[in-house]
Amino acid sequence: MTRPTAVNMRMNPRLFATAVEKFGNLDIGFANAPGKTSLATFEQVLRTNLTGVSFTIQAAAPETEQQVPRRQS
């Protein structure tokens, strides 16, 4: 995803399955935050990030729940 506002429950349902198929496991997720902004922009970013994180976790959960933990080296 390249646009944070595009994160929603209708995002590609194969997104995380495809990542697991390509890389083997889903180990981390991240979100980005802006620098100095107005209160309105900050509130929009906050809503987007909180909602985006929630939707992302919901979408990734089925893949991570099926994974076998890897040993740390």
Predicted model as a PDB file, atoms N, CA, C, CB and O in Angstrom, pLDDT in the B-factor column:
MODEL        1                                                                  
ATOM      1  N   MET A   1       0.838  -1.165   0.000  1.00 46.00           N  
ATOM      2  CA  MET A   1       0.000   0.000   0.000  1.00 46.00           C  
ATOM      3  C   MET A   1       0.887   1.233   0.000  1.00 46.00           C  
ATOM      4  CB  MET A   1      -0.955  -0.005   1.204  1.00 46.00           C  
ATOM      5  O   MET A   1       1.888   1.295   0.713  1.00 46.00           O  
ATOM      6  N   THR A   2       0.518   2.178  -0.782  1.00 47.00           N  
ATOM      7  CA  THR A   2       1.312   3.395  -0.849  1.00 47.00           C  
ATOM      8  C   THR A   2       0.584   4.595  -0.277  1.00 47.00           C  
ATOM      9  CB  THR A   2       1.704   3.674  -2.269  1.00 47.00           C  
ATOM     10  O   THR A   2       1.220   5.587   0.082  1.00 47.00           O  
ATOM     11  N   ARG A   3      -0.736   4.527  -0.184  1.00 57.00           N  
ATOM     12  CA  ARG A   3      -1.513   5.636   0.361  1.00 57.00           C  
ATOM     13  C   ARG A   3      -2.148   5.191   1.677  1.00 57.00           C  
ATOM     14  CB  ARG A   3      -2.602   6.113  -0.652  1.00 57.00           C  
ATOM     15  O   ARG A   3      -2.965   4.270   1.671  1.00 57.00           O  
ATOM     16  N   PRO A   4      -1.795   5.821   2.818  1.00 54.00           N  
ATOM     17  CA  PRO A   4      -2.374   5.424   4.098  1.00 54.00           C  
ATOM     18  C   PRO A   4      -3.897   5.498   4.104  1.00 54.00           C  
ATOM     19  CB  PRO A   4      -1.824   6.292   5.198  1.00 54.00           C  
ATOM     20  O   PRO A   4      -4.548   4.695   4.773  1.00 54.00           O  
ATOM     21  N   THR A   5      -4.472   6.440   3.377  1.00 55.00           N  
ATOM     22  CA  THR A   5      -5.929   6.561   3.366  1.00 55.00           C  
ATOM     23  C   THR A   5      -6.588   5.418   2.615  1.00 55.00           C  
ATOM     24  CB  THR A   5      -6.340   7.881   2.748  1.00 55.00           C  
ATOM     25  O   THR A   5      -7.809   5.269   2.661  1.00 55.00           O  
ATOM     26  N   ALA A   6      -5.791   4.606   1.920  1.00 56.00           N  
ATOM     27  CA  ALA A   6      -6.343   3.462   1.190  1.00 56.00           C  
ATOM     28  C   ALA A   6      -6.517   2.237   2.084  1.00 56.00           C  
ATOM     29  CB  ALA A   6      -5.447   3.114   0.013  1.00 56.00           C  
ATOM     30  O   ALA A   6      -7.082   1.233   1.652  1.00 56.00           O  
ATOM     31  N   VAL A   7      -6.039   2.310   3.322  1.00 55.00           N  
ATOM     32  CA  VAL A   7      -6.155   1.175   4.238  1.00 55.00           C  
ATOM     33  C   VAL A   7      -7.598   1.072   4.716  1.00 55.00           C  
ATOM     34  CB  VAL A   7      -5.181   1.324   5.447  1.00 55.00           C  
ATOM     35  O   VAL A   7      -8.132   1.996   5.328  1.00 55.00           O  
ATOM     36  N   ASN A   8      -8.212  -0.058   4.428  1.00 56.00           N  
ATOM     37  CA  ASN A   8      -9.571  -0.306   4.906  1.00 56.00           C  
ATOM     38  C   ASN A   8      -9.823  -1.807   4.895  1.00 56.00           C  
ATOM     39  CB  ASN A   8     -10.626   0.442   4.031  1.00 56.00           C  
ATOM     40  O   ASN A   8      -8.965  -2.579   4.466  1.00 56.00           O  
ATOM     41  N   MET A   9     -10.972  -2.216   5.357  1.00 54.00           N  
ATOM     42  CA  MET A   9     -11.275  -3.636   5.462  1.00 54.00           C  
ATOM     43  C   MET A   9     -11.461  -4.288   4.092  1.00 54.00           C  
ATOM     44  CB  MET A   9     -12.520  -3.836   6.302  1.00 54.00           C  
ATOM     45  O   MET A   9     -11.514  -5.514   4.000  1.00 54.00           O  
ATOM     46  N   ARG A  10     -11.559  -3.503   3.042  1.00 63.00           N  
ATOM     47  CA  ARG A  10     -11.701  -4.067   1.697  1.00 63.00           C  
ATOM     48  C   ARG A  10     -10.368  -4.199   0.981  1.00 63.00           C  
ATOM     49  CB  ARG A  10     -12.634  -3.210   0.870  1.00 63.00           C  
ATOM     50  O   ARG A  10     -10.334  -4.525  -0.205  1.00 63.00           O  
ATOM     51  N   MET A  11      -9.248  -3.947   1.697  1.00 64.00           N  
ATOM     52  CA  MET A  11      -7.967  -4.061   1.026  1.00 64.00           C  
ATOM     53  C   MET A  11      -7.774  -5.498   0.551  1.00 64.00           C  
ATOM     54  CB  MET A  11      -6.815  -3.628   1.963  1.00 64.00           C  
ATOM     55  O   MET A  11      -8.455  -6.417   1.006  1.00 64.00           O  
ATOM     56  N   ASN A  12      -6.866  -5.664  -0.339  1.00 66.00           N  
ATOM     57  CA  ASN A  12      -6.634  -6.953  -0.974  1.00 66.00           C  
ATOM     58  C   ASN A  12      -6.564  -8.071   0.065  1.00 66.00           C  
ATOM     59  CB  ASN A  12      -5.345  -6.915  -1.799  1.00 66.00           C  
ATOM     60  O   ASN A  12      -5.647  -8.081   0.886  1.00 66.00           O  
ATOM     61  N   PRO A  13      -7.510  -9.010   0.050  1.00 68.00           N  
ATOM     62  CA  PRO A  13      -7.500 -10.079   1.044  1.00 68.00           C  
ATOM     63  C   PRO A  13      -6.307 -11.021   0.890  1.00 68.00           C  
ATOM     64  CB  PRO A  13      -8.782 -10.870   0.954  1.00 68.00           C  
ATOM     65  O   PRO A  13      -5.999 -11.774   1.814  1.00 68.00           O  
ATOM     66  N   ARG A  14      -5.638 -10.993  -0.246  1.00 78.00           N  
ATOM     67  CA  ARG A  14      -4.472 -11.848  -0.470  1.00 78.00           C  
ATOM     68  C   ARG A  14      -3.155 -11.140  -0.129  1.00 78.00           C  
ATOM     69  CB  ARG A  14      -4.445 -12.313  -1.918  1.00 78.00           C  
ATOM     70  O   ARG A  14      -2.084 -11.728  -0.283  1.00 78.00           O  
ATOM     71  N   LEU A  15      -3.222  -9.892   0.329  1.00 78.00           N  
ATOM     72  CA  LEU A  15      -2.017  -9.106   0.580  1.00 78.00           C  
ATOM     73  C   LEU A  15      -1.036  -9.845   1.486  1.00 78.00           C  
ATOM     74  CB  LEU A  15      -2.387  -7.768   1.200  1.00 78.00           C  
ATOM     75  O   LEU A  15       0.132 -10.006   1.133  1.00 78.00           O  
ATOM     76  N   PHE A  16      -1.497 -10.290   2.637  1.00 78.00           N  
ATOM     77  CA  PHE A  16      -0.587 -10.925   3.581  1.00 78.00           C  
ATOM     78  C   PHE A  16      -0.268 -12.365   3.189  1.00 78.00           C  
ATOM     79  CB  PHE A  16      -1.181 -10.892   4.974  1.00 78.00           C  
ATOM     80  O   PHE A  16       0.844 -12.837   3.426  1.00 78.00           O  
ATOM     81  N   ALA A  17      -1.217 -13.056   2.601  1.00 82.00           N  
ATOM     82  CA  ALA A  17      -0.938 -14.409   2.115  1.00 82.00           C  
ATOM     83  C   ALA A  17       0.152 -14.366   1.044  1.00 82.00           C  
ATOM     84  CB  ALA A  17      -2.226 -15.066   1.552  1.00 82.00           C  
ATOM     85  O   ALA A  17       1.032 -15.226   1.015  1.00 82.00           O  
ATOM     86  N   THR A  18       0.092 -13.371   0.172  1.00 85.00           N  
ATOM     87  CA  THR A  18       1.102 -13.212  -0.873  1.00 85.00           C  
ATOM     88  C   THR A  18       2.473 -12.923  -0.261  1.00 85.00           C  
ATOM     89  CB  THR A  18       0.702 -12.083  -1.841  1.00 85.00           C  
ATOM     90  O   THR A  18       3.484 -13.463  -0.710  1.00 85.00           O  
ATOM     91  N   ALA A  19       2.502 -12.071   0.764  1.00 82.00           N  
ATOM     92  CA  ALA A  19       3.776 -11.774   1.439  1.00 82.00           C  
ATOM     93  C   ALA A  19       4.363 -13.029   2.061  1.00 82.00           C  
ATOM     94  CB  ALA A  19       3.582 -10.695   2.518  1.00 82.00           C  
ATOM     95  O   ALA A  19       5.569 -13.256   1.970  1.00 82.00           O  
ATOM     96  N   VAL A  20       3.527 -13.850   2.694  1.00 85.00           N  
ATOM     97  CA  VAL A  20       4.004 -15.097   3.306  1.00 85.00           C  
ATOM     98  C   VAL A  20       4.493 -16.064   2.235  1.00 85.00           C  
ATOM     99  CB  VAL A  20       2.888 -15.754   4.147  1.00 85.00           C  
ATOM    100  O   VAL A  20       5.522 -16.717   2.408  1.00 85.00           O  
ATOM    101  N   GLU A  21       3.761 -16.158   1.131  1.00 90.00           N  
ATOM    102  CA  GLU A  21       4.192 -17.030   0.036  1.00 90.00           C  
ATOM    103  C   GLU A  21       5.555 -16.601  -0.512  1.00 90.00           C  
ATOM    104  CB  GLU A  21       3.148 -17.026  -1.090  1.00 90.00           C  
ATOM    105  O   GLU A  21       6.400 -17.441  -0.825  1.00 90.00           O  
ATOM    106  N   LYS A  22       5.758 -15.295  -0.623  1.00 90.00           N  
ATOM    107  CA  LYS A  22       7.000 -14.778  -1.205  1.00 90.00           C  
ATOM    108  C   LYS A  22       8.178 -14.815  -0.235  1.00 90.00           C  
ATOM    109  CB  LYS A  22       6.788 -13.363  -1.679  1.00 90.00           C  
ATOM    110  O   LYS A  22       9.295 -15.159  -0.621  1.00 90.00           O  
ATOM    111  N   PHE A  23       7.921 -14.454   1.047  1.00 89.00           N  
ATOM    112  CA  PHE A  23       9.022 -14.289   2.002  1.00 89.00           C  
ATOM    113  C   PHE A  23       9.077 -15.362   3.090  1.00 89.00           C  
ATOM    114  CB  PHE A  23       8.915 -12.948   2.649  1.00 89.00           C  
ATOM    115  O   PHE A  23      10.051 -15.424   3.841  1.00 89.00           O  
ATOM    116  N   GLY A  24       8.057 -16.201   3.187  1.00 87.00           N  
ATOM    117  CA  GLY A  24       8.099 -17.301   4.142  1.00 87.00           C  
ATOM    118  C   GLY A  24       7.367 -17.052   5.448  1.00 87.00           C  
ATOM    119  O   GLY A  24       6.747 -17.973   5.980  1.00 87.00           O  
ATOM    120  N   ASN A  25       7.416 -15.872   5.969  1.00 84.00           N  
ATOM    121  CA  ASN A  25       6.752 -15.523   7.225  1.00 84.00           C  
ATOM    122  C   ASN A  25       6.384 -14.049   7.215  1.00 84.00           C  
ATOM    123  CB  ASN A  25       7.656 -15.849   8.439  1.00 84.00           C  
ATOM    124  O   ASN A  25       6.905 -13.261   6.425  1.00 84.00           O  
ATOM    125  N   LEU A  26       5.485 -13.702   8.103  1.00 77.00           N  
ATOM    126  CA  LEU A  26       5.138 -12.302   8.324  1.00 77.00           C  
ATOM    127  C   LEU A  26       5.643 -11.973   9.718  1.00 77.00           C  
ATOM    128  CB  LEU A  26       3.574 -12.033   8.175  1.00 77.00           C  
ATOM    129  O   LEU A  26       5.056 -12.398  10.712  1.00 77.00           O  
ATOM    130  N   ASP A  27       6.726 -11.219   9.792  1.00 79.00           N  
ATOM    131  CA  ASP A  27       7.397 -10.995  11.065  1.00 79.00           C  
ATOM    132  C   ASP A  27       7.144  -9.622  11.679  1.00 79.00           C  
ATOM    133  CB  ASP A  27       8.853 -11.182  10.885  1.00 79.00           C  
ATOM    134  O   ASP A  27       7.150  -9.491  12.903  1.00 79.00           O  
ATOM    135  N   ILE A  28       6.921  -8.595  10.857  1.00 75.00           N  
ATOM    136  CA  ILE A  28       6.749  -7.265  11.415  1.00 75.00           C  
ATOM    137  C   ILE A  28       5.824  -6.432  10.528  1.00 75.00           C  
ATOM    138  CB  ILE A  28       8.110  -6.571  11.577  1.00 75.00           C  
ATOM    139  O   ILE A  28       5.627  -6.730   9.350  1.00 75.00           O  
ATOM    140  N   GLY A  29       5.274  -5.401  11.117  1.00 69.00           N  
ATOM    141  CA  GLY A  29       4.497  -4.412  10.386  1.00 69.00           C  
ATOM    142  C   GLY A  29       4.940  -3.042  10.880  1.00 69.00           C  
ATOM    143  O   GLY A  29       5.507  -2.936  11.967  1.00 69.00           O  
ATOM    144  N   PHE A  30       4.696  -2.009  10.116  1.00 66.00           N  
ATOM    145  CA  PHE A  30       5.085  -0.683  10.572  1.00 66.00           C  
ATOM    146  C   PHE A  30       4.135   0.366  10.014  1.00 66.00           C  
ATOM    147  CB  PHE A  30       6.528  -0.371  10.161  1.00 66.00           C  
ATOM    148  O   PHE A  30       3.442   0.143   9.021  1.00 66.00           O  
ATOM    149  N   ALA A  31       4.122   1.491  10.665  1.00 60.00           N  
ATOM    150  CA  ALA A  31       3.341   2.645  10.218  1.00 60.00           C  
ATOM    151  C   ALA A  31       4.264   3.855  10.260  1.00 60.00           C  
ATOM    152  CB  ALA A  31       2.055   2.869  11.112  1.00 60.00           C  
ATOM    153  O   ALA A  31       5.213   3.890  11.044  1.00 60.00           O  
ATOM    154  N   ASN A  32       3.991   4.828   9.432  1.00 63.00           N  
ATOM    155  CA  ASN A  32       4.811   6.027   9.356  1.00 63.00           C  
ATOM    156  C   ASN A  32       4.016   7.206   9.900  1.00 63.00           C  
ATOM    157  CB  ASN A  32       5.273   6.293   7.900  1.00 63.00           C  
ATOM    158  O   ASN A  32       2.788   7.210   9.818  1.00 63.00           O  
ATOM    159  N   ALA A  33       4.686   8.192  10.445  1.00 58.00           N  
ATOM    160  CA  ALA A  33       4.022   9.370  10.999  1.00 58.00           C  
ATOM    161  C   ALA A  33       4.620  10.637  10.397  1.00 58.00           C  
ATOM    162  CB  ALA A  33       4.145   9.393  12.541  1.00 58.00           C  
ATOM    163  O   ALA A  33       5.803  10.659  10.055  1.00 58.00           O  
ATOM    164  N   PRO A  34       3.814  11.695  10.263  1.00 61.00           N  
ATOM    165  CA  PRO A  34       4.323  12.940   9.677  1.00 61.00           C  
ATOM    166  C   PRO A  34       5.078  13.785  10.700  1.00 61.00           C  
ATOM    167  CB  PRO A  34       3.174  13.752   9.089  1.00 61.00           C  
ATOM    168  O   PRO A  34       5.043  13.509  11.899  1.00 61.00           O  
ATOM    169  N   GLY A  35       5.749  14.800  10.216  1.00 64.00           N  
ATOM    170  CA  GLY A  35       6.434  15.748  11.083  1.00 64.00           C  
ATOM    171  C   GLY A  35       5.466  16.811  11.584  1.00 64.00           C  
ATOM    172  O   GLY A  35       4.344  16.493  11.977  1.00 64.00           O  
ATOM    173  N   LYS A  36       5.885  18.054  11.572  1.00 73.00           N  
ATOM    174  CA  LYS A  36       5.084  19.172  12.072  1.00 73.00           C  
ATOM    175  C   LYS A  36       3.867  19.392  11.173  1.00 73.00           C  
ATOM    176  CB  LYS A  36       5.938  20.462  12.150  1.00 73.00           C  
ATOM    177  O   LYS A  36       4.011  19.572   9.964  1.00 73.00           O  
ATOM    178  N   THR A  37       2.650  19.378  11.771  1.00 75.00           N  
ATOM    179  CA  THR A  37       1.419  19.532  11.004  1.00 75.00           C  
ATOM    180  C   THR A  37       0.388  20.315  11.805  1.00 75.00           C  
ATOM    181  CB  THR A  37       0.855  18.161  10.605  1.00 75.00           C  
ATOM    182  O   THR A  37       0.583  20.580  12.992  1.00 75.00           O  
ATOM    183  N   SER A  38      -0.695  20.678  11.159  1.00 82.00           N  
ATOM    184  CA  SER A  38      -1.801  21.341  11.852  1.00 82.00           C  
ATOM    185  C   SER A  38      -2.564  20.315  12.685  1.00 82.00           C  
ATOM    186  CB  SER A  38      -2.753  22.044  10.838  1.00 82.00           C  
ATOM    187  O   SER A  38      -2.401  19.110  12.494  1.00 82.00           O  
ATOM    188  N   LEU A  39      -3.392  20.790  13.601  1.00 82.00           N  
ATOM    189  CA  LEU A  39      -4.192  19.896  14.436  1.00 82.00           C  
ATOM    190  C   LEU A  39      -5.134  19.065  13.569  1.00 82.00           C  
ATOM    191  CB  LEU A  39      -4.992  20.701  15.482  1.00 82.00           C  
ATOM    192  O   LEU A  39      -5.296  17.869  13.813  1.00 82.00           O  
ATOM    193  N   ALA A  40      -5.756  19.674  12.566  1.00 86.00           N  
ATOM    194  CA  ALA A  40      -6.679  18.941  11.693  1.00 86.00           C  
ATOM    195  C   ALA A  40      -5.955  17.816  10.952  1.00 86.00           C  
ATOM    196  CB  ALA A  40      -7.338  19.898  10.683  1.00 86.00           C  
ATOM    197  O   ALA A  40      -6.461  16.698  10.847  1.00 86.00           O  
ATOM    198  N   THR A  41      -4.771  18.130  10.446  1.00 84.00           N  
ATOM    199  CA  THR A  41      -3.993  17.104   9.746  1.00 84.00           C  
ATOM    200  C   THR A  41      -3.557  16.016  10.710  1.00 84.00           C  
ATOM    201  CB  THR A  41      -2.767  17.724   9.061  1.00 84.00           C  
ATOM    202  O   THR A  41      -3.620  14.832  10.382  1.00 84.00           O  
ATOM    203  N   PHE A  42      -3.112  16.413  11.906  1.00 79.00           N  
ATOM    204  CA  PHE A  42      -2.704  15.432  12.910  1.00 79.00           C  
ATOM    205  C   PHE A  42      -3.863  14.507  13.263  1.00 79.00           C  
ATOM    206  CB  PHE A  42      -2.186  16.137  14.172  1.00 79.00           C  
ATOM    207  O   PHE A  42      -3.682  13.293  13.362  1.00 79.00           O  
ATOM    208  N   GLU A  43      -5.058  15.079  13.452  1.00 84.00           N  
ATOM    209  CA  GLU A  43      -6.218  14.252  13.785  1.00 84.00           C  
ATOM    210  C   GLU A  43      -6.557  13.289  12.656  1.00 84.00           C  
ATOM    211  CB  GLU A  43      -7.425  15.133  14.096  1.00 84.00           C  
ATOM    212  O   GLU A  43      -6.924  12.142  12.911  1.00 84.00           O  
ATOM    213  N   GLN A  44      -6.439  13.739  11.417  1.00 85.00           N  
ATOM    214  CA  GLN A  44      -6.692  12.864  10.275  1.00 85.00           C  
ATOM    215  C   GLN A  44      -5.659  11.739  10.219  1.00 85.00           C  
ATOM    216  CB  GLN A  44      -6.674  13.670   8.964  1.00 85.00           C  
ATOM    217  O   GLN A  44      -6.003  10.580   9.990  1.00 85.00           O  
ATOM    218  N   VAL A  45      -4.395  12.093  10.431  1.00 80.00           N  
ATOM    219  CA  VAL A  45      -3.330  11.085  10.426  1.00 80.00           C  
ATOM    220  C   VAL A  45      -3.545  10.095  11.572  1.00 80.00           C  
ATOM    221  CB  VAL A  45      -1.933  11.759  10.545  1.00 80.00           C  
ATOM    222  O   VAL A  45      -3.388   8.888  11.389  1.00 80.00           O  
ATOM    223  N   LEU A  46      -3.900  10.599  12.736  1.00 82.00           N  
ATOM    224  CA  LEU A  46      -4.154   9.735  13.889  1.00 82.00           C  
ATOM    225  C   LEU A  46      -5.284   8.759  13.589  1.00 82.00           C  
ATOM    226  CB  LEU A  46      -4.495  10.576  15.130  1.00 82.00           C  
ATOM    227  O   LEU A  46      -5.154   7.561  13.841  1.00 82.00           O  
ATOM    228  N   ARG A  47      -6.387   9.263  13.054  1.00 85.00           N  
ATOM    229  CA  ARG A  47      -7.512   8.386  12.686  1.00 85.00           C  
ATOM    230  C   ARG A  47      -7.074   7.344  11.658  1.00 85.00           C  
ATOM    231  CB  ARG A  47      -8.689   9.219  12.127  1.00 85.00           C  
ATOM    232  O   ARG A  47      -7.383   6.159  11.783  1.00 85.00           O  
ATOM    233  N   THR A  48      -6.351   7.808  10.644  1.00 84.00           N  
ATOM    234  CA  THR A  48      -5.887   6.901   9.596  1.00 84.00           C  
ATOM    235  C   THR A  48      -4.965   5.837  10.178  1.00 84.00           C  
ATOM    236  CB  THR A  48      -5.167   7.682   8.488  1.00 84.00           C  
ATOM    237  O   THR A  48      -5.123   4.653   9.882  1.00 84.00           O  
ATOM    238  N   ASN A  49      -3.998   6.250  11.007  1.00 81.00           N  
ATOM    239  CA  ASN A  49      -3.042   5.297  11.558  1.00 81.00           C  
ATOM    240  C   ASN A  49      -3.696   4.321  12.522  1.00 81.00           C  
ATOM    241  CB  ASN A  49      -1.925   6.031  12.258  1.00 81.00           C  
ATOM    242  O   ASN A  49      -3.398   3.127  12.478  1.00 81.00           O  
ATOM    243  N   LEU A  50      -4.574   4.794  13.385  1.00 86.00           N  
ATOM    244  CA  LEU A  50      -5.232   3.873  14.322  1.00 86.00           C  
ATOM    245  C   LEU A  50      -6.126   2.894  13.581  1.00 86.00           C  
ATOM    246  CB  LEU A  50      -6.055   4.651  15.358  1.00 86.00           C  
ATOM    247  O   LEU A  50      -6.109   1.692  13.847  1.00 86.00           O  
ATOM    248  N   THR A  51      -6.900   3.421  12.653  1.00 87.00           N  
ATOM    249  CA  THR A  51      -7.780   2.553  11.871  1.00 87.00           C  
ATOM    250  C   THR A  51      -6.954   1.624  10.994  1.00 87.00           C  
ATOM    251  CB  THR A  51      -8.747   3.388  11.007  1.00 87.00           C  
ATOM    252  O   THR A  51      -7.247   0.432  10.896  1.00 87.00           O  
ATOM    253  N   GLY A  52      -5.932   2.162  10.362  1.00 83.00           N  
ATOM    254  CA  GLY A  52      -5.074   1.357   9.496  1.00 83.00           C  
ATOM    255  C   GLY A  52      -4.389   0.226  10.248  1.00 83.00           C  
ATOM    256  O   GLY A  52      -4.318  -0.899   9.752  1.00 83.00           O  
ATOM    257  N   VAL A  53      -3.882   0.519  11.449  1.00 84.00           N  
ATOM    258  CA  VAL A  53      -3.238  -0.525  12.254  1.00 84.00           C  
ATOM    259  C   VAL A  53      -4.251  -1.599  12.616  1.00 84.00           C  
ATOM    260  CB  VAL A  53      -2.608   0.073  13.535  1.00 84.00           C  
ATOM    261  O   VAL A  53      -3.959  -2.789  12.503  1.00 84.00           O  
ATOM    262  N   SER A  54      -5.424  -1.198  13.043  1.00 88.00           N  
ATOM    263  CA  SER A  54      -6.459  -2.168  13.402  1.00 88.00           C  
ATOM    264  C   SER A  54      -6.831  -3.055  12.220  1.00 88.00           C  
ATOM    265  CB  SER A  54      -7.699  -1.447  13.919  1.00 88.00           C  
ATOM    266  O   SER A  54      -6.887  -4.277  12.354  1.00 88.00           O  
ATOM    267  N   PHE A  55      -7.085  -2.451  11.070  1.00 87.00           N  
ATOM    268  CA  PHE A  55      -7.453  -3.226   9.887  1.00 87.00           C  
ATOM    269  C   PHE A  55      -6.301  -4.116   9.418  1.00 87.00           C  
ATOM    270  CB  PHE A  55      -7.883  -2.291   8.759  1.00 87.00           C  
ATOM    271  O   PHE A  55      -6.516  -5.245   8.978  1.00 87.00           O  
ATOM    272  N   THR A  56      -5.072  -3.591   9.518  1.00 85.00           N  
ATOM    273  CA  THR A  56      -3.906  -4.368   9.114  1.00 85.00           C  
ATOM    274  C   THR A  56      -3.729  -5.594   9.996  1.00 85.00           C  
ATOM    275  CB  THR A  56      -2.650  -3.503   9.160  1.00 85.00           C  
ATOM    276  O   THR A  56      -3.457  -6.686   9.495  1.00 85.00           O  
ATOM    277  N   ILE A  57      -3.881  -5.424  11.309  1.00 87.00           N  
ATOM    278  CA  ILE A  57      -3.769  -6.556  12.232  1.00 87.00           C  
ATOM    279  C   ILE A  57      -4.858  -7.580  11.939  1.00 87.00           C  
ATOM    280  CB  ILE A  57      -3.860  -6.079  13.699  1.00 87.00           C  
ATOM    281  O   ILE A  57      -4.591  -8.781  11.926  1.00 87.00           O  
ATOM    282  N   GLN A  58      -6.076  -7.118  11.707  1.00 88.00           N  
ATOM    283  CA  GLN A  58      -7.168  -8.040  11.392  1.00 88.00           C  
ATOM    284  C   GLN A  58      -6.882  -8.820  10.109  1.00 88.00           C  
ATOM    285  CB  GLN A  58      -8.489  -7.273  11.256  1.00 88.00           C  
ATOM    286  O   GLN A  58      -7.179 -10.011  10.023  1.00 88.00           O  
ATOM    287  N   ALA A  59      -6.309  -8.150   9.121  1.00 87.00           N  
ATOM    288  CA  ALA A  59      -6.012  -8.816   7.850  1.00 87.00           C  
ATOM    289  C   ALA A  59      -4.817  -9.759   7.974  1.00 87.00           C  
ATOM    290  CB  ALA A  59      -5.743  -7.778   6.762  1.00 87.00           C  
ATOM    291  O   ALA A  59      -4.787 -10.795   7.309  1.00 87.00           O  
ATOM    292  N   ALA A  60      -3.836  -9.427   8.805  1.00 87.00           N  
ATOM    293  CA  ALA A  60      -2.632 -10.248   8.951  1.00 87.00           C  
ATOM    294  C   ALA A  60      -2.833 -11.413   9.918  1.00 87.00           C  
ATOM    295  CB  ALA A  60      -1.478  -9.389   9.425  1.00 87.00           C  
ATOM    296  O   ALA A  60      -2.127 -12.417   9.818  1.00 87.00           O  
ATOM    297  N   ALA A  61      -3.762 -11.304  10.831  1.00 89.00           N  
ATOM    298  CA  ALA A  61      -3.934 -12.314  11.881  1.00 89.00           C  
ATOM    299  C   ALA A  61      -4.076 -13.735  11.346  1.00 89.00           C  
ATOM    300  CB  ALA A  61      -5.141 -11.978  12.708  1.00 89.00           C  
ATOM    301  O   ALA A  61      -3.419 -14.632  11.875  1.00 89.00           O  
ATOM    302  N   PRO A  62      -4.894 -13.992  10.329  1.00 88.00           N  
ATOM    303  CA  PRO A  62      -5.013 -15.375   9.858  1.00 88.00           C  
ATOM    304  C   PRO A  62      -3.675 -15.979   9.414  1.00 88.00           C  
ATOM    305  CB  PRO A  62      -5.996 -15.436   8.712  1.00 88.00           C  
ATOM    306  O   PRO A  62      -3.428 -17.164   9.633  1.00 88.00           O  
ATOM    307  N   GLU A  63      -2.815 -15.168   8.791  1.00 86.00           N  
ATOM    308  CA  GLU A  63      -1.511 -15.673   8.348  1.00 86.00           C  
ATOM    309  C   GLU A  63      -0.588 -15.930   9.537  1.00 86.00           C  
ATOM    310  CB  GLU A  63      -0.853 -14.679   7.377  1.00 86.00           C  
ATOM    311  O   GLU A  63       0.064 -16.972   9.600  1.00 86.00           O  
ATOM    312  N   THR A  64      -0.527 -14.995  10.473  1.00 85.00           N  
ATOM    313  CA  THR A  64       0.393 -15.158  11.600  1.00 85.00           C  
ATOM    314  C   THR A  64      -0.066 -16.278  12.533  1.00 85.00           C  
ATOM    315  CB  THR A  64       0.517 -13.844  12.379  1.00 85.00           C  
ATOM    316  O   THR A  64       0.767 -16.942  13.150  1.00 85.00           O  
ATOM    317  N   GLU A  65      -1.365 -16.495  12.646  1.00 86.00           N  
ATOM    318  CA  GLU A  65      -1.868 -17.558  13.512  1.00 86.00           C  
ATOM    319  C   GLU A  65      -1.520 -18.941  12.973  1.00 86.00           C  
ATOM    320  CB  GLU A  65      -3.373 -17.433  13.674  1.00 86.00           C  
ATOM    321  O   GLU A  65      -1.455 -19.897  13.746  1.00 86.00           O  
ATOM    322  N   GLN A  66      -1.296 -19.070  11.672  1.00 86.00           N  
ATOM    323  CA  GLN A  66      -0.972 -20.355  11.054  1.00 86.00           C  
ATOM    324  C   GLN A  66       0.529 -20.638  11.033  1.00 86.00           C  
ATOM    325  CB  GLN A  66      -1.513 -20.394   9.644  1.00 86.00           C  
ATOM    326  O   GLN A  66       0.938 -21.766  10.761  1.00 86.00           O  
ATOM    327  N   GLN A  67       1.343 -19.640  11.312  1.00 83.00           N  
ATOM    328  CA  GLN A  67       2.789 -19.793  11.213  1.00 83.00           C  
ATOM    329  C   GLN A  67       3.358 -20.630  12.349  1.00 83.00           C  
ATOM    330  CB  GLN A  67       3.451 -18.438  11.198  1.00 83.00           C  
ATOM    331  O   GLN A  67       2.843 -20.631  13.466  1.00 83.00           O  
ATOM    332  N   VAL A  68       4.430 -21.337  12.035  1.00 82.00           N  
ATOM    333  CA  VAL A  68       5.213 -22.039  13.043  1.00 82.00           C  
ATOM    334  C   VAL A  68       6.332 -21.089  13.452  1.00 82.00           C  
ATOM    335  CB  VAL A  68       5.778 -23.422  12.504  1.00 82.00           C  
ATOM    336  O   VAL A  68       7.066 -20.603  12.592  1.00 82.00           O  
ATOM    337  N   PRO A  69       6.477 -20.816  14.742  1.00 80.00           N  
ATOM    338  CA  PRO A  69       7.524 -19.878  15.168  1.00 80.00           C  
ATOM    339  C   PRO A  69       8.910 -20.346  14.715  1.00 80.00           C  
ATOM    340  CB  PRO A  69       7.501 -19.713  16.700  1.00 80.00           C  
ATOM    341  O   PRO A  69       9.227 -21.534  14.761  1.00 80.00           O  
ATOM    342  N   ARG A  70       9.717 -19.395  14.281  1.00 79.00           N  
ATOM    343  CA  ARG A  70      11.097 -19.693  13.894  1.00 79.00           C  
ATOM    344  C   ARG A  70      12.007 -19.484  15.087  1.00 79.00           C  
ATOM    345  CB  ARG A  70      11.550 -18.811  12.702  1.00 79.00           C  
ATOM    346  O   ARG A  70      11.767 -18.613  15.923  1.00 79.00           O  
ATOM    347  N   ARG A  71      13.036 -20.279  15.157  1.00 78.00           N  
ATOM    348  CA  ARG A  71      14.028 -20.100  16.227  1.00 78.00           C  
ATOM    349  C   ARG A  71      14.915 -18.918  15.907  1.00 78.00           C  
ATOM    350  CB  ARG A  71      14.883 -21.376  16.416  1.00 78.00           C  
ATOM    351  O   ARG A  71      15.305 -18.702  14.760  1.00 78.00           O  
ATOM    352  N   GLN A  72      15.226 -18.159  16.936  1.00 76.00           N  
ATOM    353  CA  GLN A  72      16.163 -17.037  16.773  1.00 76.00           C  
ATOM    354  C   GLN A  72      17.582 -17.581  16.772  1.00 76.00           C  
ATOM    355  CB  GLN A  72      15.981 -15.972  17.907  1.00 76.00           C  
ATOM    356  O   GLN A  72      17.904 -18.497  17.528  1.00 76.00           O  
ATOM    357  N   SER A  73      18.420 -17.019  15.927  1.00 68.00           N  
ATOM    358  CA  SER A  73      19.814 -17.501  15.891  1.00 68.00           C  
ATOM    359  C   SER A  73      20.701 -16.640  16.733  1.00 68.00           C  
ATOM    360  CB  SER A  73      20.344 -17.539  14.467  1.00 68.00           C  
ATOM    361  O   SER A  73      21.902 -16.893  16.823  1.00 68.00           O  
TER     362      SER A  73                                                      
ENDMDL                                                                          
END                                                                             
